[in-house]
Structure formats: C-alpha cells, structure tokens
Amino acid sequence: MIIRKLRLQRGWSQEQLSEMSGLSVRTIQRIERGDKAGLESLKSLAAVFEVQIADLQKEPEPDMTADVKITEEETRVINQVREIKGFYSHLMTYALVITGLFILNYMTSPEYIWAWWPAMGWGIGIVSHGLSAFEVLNFFGADWERKQVEKRLGRKL
C-alpha cells in the first residue's frame, strides 16, 4: 500500500516504476496488492523513492502523517479509474462477442440478420455502464449514498 501511495504521489504508472526500479510490472502489482516483497525488490524500490527500506515495510496506520495514508479524494479517484477500466473491459468483450455472432450469423443464415437483437440488447447495457463509469448520469453516486446515510442516521456526516 505504501508503494502505491508513493507511486501515485509522483504521478508514475506501474510501467514507469518498473522501468526505473528494474522490477517487472507483475512484481510491482503483487507488492501493491499486499504480497510480501523480497529484500532485493525493496532495495530497488527504496532507491527509486529515495527512502529507507524500513519505511517501505511499514503498514500505514490511521494515526500516521498525511503523506503516508491515502486520502478520501485519492480513494474516490482510484475507484473511478477502476470503474472506467471495468467499462473498457466490458466494451471489448461486447465487441468481440458481437463480432463473433455476426460472423456466425453470416455463415449460418445470411438471409436473416438475427445478430442485431443481441447487439442492441447488450448495447443498452454497454451505454448504461458507460454513463455510470464516466459519471454522466450518476443517479446513485456518492452524493446520493451520503444523503441516504444522513437521512437514516438523522444527522449530517
């Protein structure tokens, strides 16, 4: 978690950190996910971030200084990026499957194009997912959740 925080503070991607540290992207992903890092990996990362190895081994605690914990804004942005990533993954799956269906349709019964039906049905889901991921129409977003919690608790948060 500290590795991710330091990387995000500097505005680096995992690929950039990989190049600077000499570690694989996969190794950085595992360390950021919470897996235990080897001593050589920690040495490389400590050199890149210009910190002590012991600082990288610490777990962030709630009472630590603000430069180590992830702020609420950073958490919100990270979650939004995950939502956008999920949308792009969904969109790629849609494109591949629908393309396959059109090919199958053309090969089996070119006189009737039935592949439009799943394309349109699933397409509605894609549009809905995109509007939500990019917060274009976000009826049930963070503000809505906060208001509902306040309403049920009977106080402002």
C-alpha positions as CSV (number, residue, x, y, z in Angstrom):
1,M,0.0,0.0,0.0
2,I,2.9,2.4,0.8
3,I,4.4,1.6,-2.6
4,R,1.2,2.5,-4.4
5,K,0.9,5.7,-2.4
6,L,4.4,6.8,-3.2
7,R,4.0,5.9,-6.8
8,L,0.7,7.9,-7.1
9,Q,2.2,10.9,-5.3
10,R,4.8,11.1,-8.0
11,G,2.3,10.5,-10.8
12,W,4.1,7.4,-12.1
13,S,2.4,4.4,-13.7
14,Q,3.3,0.9,-12.7
15,E,5.2,0.6,-16.0
16,Q,7.3,3.7,-15.3
17,L,8.1,2.4,-11.8
18,S,9.0,-0.9,-13.3
19,E,11.5,0.7,-15.7
20,M,13.1,2.9,-13.0
21,S,13.4,0.1,-10.5
22,G,14.3,-2.8,-12.8
23,L,11.4,-4.9,-11.4
24,S,8.7,-6.4,-13.6
25,V,5.3,-4.8,-13.7
26,R,3.8,-8.0,-12.3
27,T,6.1,-7.8,-9.3
28,I,5.0,-4.2,-8.6
29,Q,1.4,-5.2,-9.0
30,R,1.9,-8.0,-6.4
31,I,3.6,-5.7,-3.9
32,E,1.0,-3.0,-4.3
33,R,-1.7,-5.7,-3.7
34,G,-0.1,-6.5,-0.4
35,D,2.2,-9.5,-1.2
36,K,5.5,-9.6,0.7
37,A,8.4,-8.1,-1.2
38,G,11.8,-9.6,-1.3
39,L,14.8,-7.8,0.0
40,E,16.2,-7.1,-3.5
41,S,12.9,-5.7,-4.6
42,L,12.7,-3.5,-1.5
43,K,16.2,-2.2,-2.2
44,S,15.3,-1.3,-5.7
45,L,12.1,0.5,-4.7
46,A,13.8,2.3,-1.8
47,A,16.5,3.6,-4.2
48,V,13.9,4.8,-6.7
49,F,11.7,6.5,-4.0
50,E,14.8,7.7,-2.0
51,V,13.5,6.3,1.3
52,Q,14.8,3.7,3.7
53,I,13.9,0.1,3.2
54,A,12.3,0.1,6.7
55,D,9.9,2.8,5.6
56,L,8.6,0.6,2.7
57,Q,8.0,-2.3,5.1
58,K,5.7,-0.3,7.4
59,E,2.0,-0.7,7.1
60,P,0.1,2.7,7.0
61,E,-1.7,3.3,10.3
62,P,-4.6,5.7,10.8
63,D,-2.6,8.0,13.1
64,M,0.4,8.3,10.7
65,T,1.1,11.6,8.9
66,A,-1.0,12.5,5.9
67,D,1.8,11.9,3.5
68,V,1.5,8.1,4.1
69,K,-2.2,7.5,4.1
70,I,-4.4,7.6,1.1
71,T,-6.9,10.5,1.3
72,E,-10.6,10.2,0.7
73,E,-10.2,12.0,-2.6
74,E,-7.4,9.6,-3.8
75,T,-9.6,6.7,-2.9
76,R,-12.5,8.2,-4.9
77,V,-10.3,8.7,-7.9
78,I,-8.8,5.2,-7.7
79,N,-12.4,3.7,-7.5
80,Q,-13.5,5.9,-10.5
81,V,-10.5,4.7,-12.6
82,R,-11.4,1.1,-11.7
83,E,-15.0,1.7,-12.9
84,I,-13.7,3.1,-16.2
85,K,-11.3,0.1,-16.6
86,G,-14.3,-2.2,-16.0
87,F,-16.3,-0.4,-18.6
88,Y,-13.5,-0.7,-21.2
89,S,-13.2,-4.4,-20.4
90,H,-16.9,-4.8,-20.8
91,L,-16.8,-2.9,-24.1
92,M,-14.0,-5.1,-25.5
93,T,-15.9,-8.2,-24.6
94,Y,-19.0,-6.8,-26.2
95,A,-17.1,-6.0,-29.4
96,L,-15.5,-9.5,-29.6
97,V,-18.7,-11.5,-28.9
98,I,-21.0,-9.4,-31.1
99,T,-18.4,-9.6,-34.0
100,G,-18.4,-13.4,-33.5
101,L,-22.2,-13.5,-33.5
102,F,-22.3,-11.5,-36.8
103,I,-19.8,-13.9,-38.4
104,L,-21.8,-16.9,-37.1
105,N,-25.0,-15.3,-38.4
106,Y,-23.4,-14.7,-41.8
107,M,-22.1,-18.2,-42.1
108,T,-25.3,-20.0,-41.0
109,S,-28.2,-17.9,-42.2
110,P,-27.2,-14.8,-44.2
111,E,-30.7,-14.2,-45.4
112,Y,-31.9,-13.1,-41.9
113,I,-29.6,-11.0,-39.7
114,W,-30.6,-12.1,-36.2
115,A,-27.3,-10.8,-34.6
116,W,-28.8,-7.3,-34.4
117,W,-31.0,-8.4,-31.5
118,P,-28.3,-9.4,-29.0
119,A,-26.2,-6.4,-30.3
120,M,-29.0,-4.0,-29.4
121,G,-29.9,-5.6,-26.1
122,W,-26.4,-5.8,-24.8
123,G,-25.7,-2.4,-26.3
124,I,-28.2,-0.9,-24.0
125,G,-26.2,-2.4,-21.1
126,I,-22.9,-1.0,-22.5
127,V,-24.4,2.5,-22.8
128,S,-25.7,2.3,-19.2
129,H,-22.3,1.1,-18.0
130,G,-20.5,3.9,-19.8
131,L,-22.8,6.6,-18.5
132,S,-22.3,5.3,-15.0
133,A,-18.5,4.8,-15.3
134,F,-17.9,8.3,-16.7
135,E,-20.4,9.8,-14.2
136,V,-22.5,11.3,-17.0
137,L,-25.8,10.2,-15.4
138,N,-25.0,9.1,-11.9
139,F,-28.3,8.9,-10.1
140,F,-27.0,6.6,-7.4
141,G,-23.5,8.1,-6.9
142,A,-21.5,9.1,-3.8
143,D,-23.7,12.1,-3.0
144,W,-26.9,10.0,-3.2
145,E,-25.3,7.4,-0.8
146,R,-24.2,10.2,1.6
147,K,-27.6,11.7,1.7
148,Q,-29.3,8.3,2.3
149,V,-26.9,7.6,5.2
150,E,-27.6,11.0,6.7
151,K,-31.3,10.6,6.3
152,R,-31.3,7.2,8.0
153,L,-29.0,8.3,10.8
154,G,-30.8,11.6,11.2
155,R,-27.7,13.7,11.1
156,K,-25.2,15.3,8.8
157,L,-21.9,13.5,8.0
